[in-house]
Amino acid sequence: MGRPCRAKGFSLIEVVIAIAVFSTGLGGLSLLLMLAIQETTAAHWQAFAASRAQSVNELLLTLPSTALPTSAASMERCLQGDVCAPDDMSAAALHRWQRDVAAMLPNGAGVLCLDATPHDGDATETGCDGAGERVVKVFWTEPATGGRAGEEARSIVTVLPLP
């Protein structure tokens, strides 16, 4: 008789432990990937809100009226492409801008107003007091990140320079 032959290869317990370690690593990697995707989406919404706020500033600089558009009562003909007064043109442009903000941001709302304390308010109560500087406020909500439940309110406020 000779020496006993030792089996080569991995035992079943070694394979199970390797699979468990590998699965734990993949689970952590997928969680990290999910959090990165959430943060990228939040950054996308914030960049969009900032670009919409800047677009209002550029819009006001190109329109012939220097007053803030306050109502959209007679703007329908502007939206149809007919000739309209400068104030109606401003109101129509503001209406289009608000429609874009509402369509592109989750629970989005945008307002252009005069405000002495621009960094207050939310989507339901904008905090515009009718005095002070021209400001653009863009509000939206996004899902909470980092394991928190619910939604988080977000806003971008831009103080516009006087023309």
C-alpha positions, 0 to 999 in steps of 0.5 A: 500500500502506498500513501493515501491520495489527497483530493485536489480542488475546493471543498463545498464549504470553501465554495459556499464561503467564496460565494457569500463573500462575493455576493456581499461585495456585489450587494455593496456595489449595487447599493453604491451604484443606486446612490450615485444614480440618485445623486446624478438625477438630483444634480440634473434637476438642479442644473435644469432649474438653474438654467431655467432661472438664467433663461428668464434673466436673458428673456427679460433683457431681450423683451422690449418691456422693462416692467415685470409681467404680472398677468397673462390675461391677453397673452393668448394671441401672443401664444398663437403667433399674432401681433401683441403688445410688449407687456402681453409678449412678456406675460406670454413668455413668462407663461411658457417658462412656467409651463416648462418648469412645471413639466420638466421638474418634479412638482416644479413651479417658477415665479418671477417677482419683487422680493426684499428677502429673496431666499425665503418661501416654498412652492406653496407660498413663494414669499414674494413681498412686492418690494426689493429686487427682481428675483426668479424662484424655482421650486421642486421636490425630489425623492430623499436620498441617503436612506431617508424617506419621503421627499425633499423640497428644493429651490433655486433663487436668482437675483436679477440685475436691473436693466 
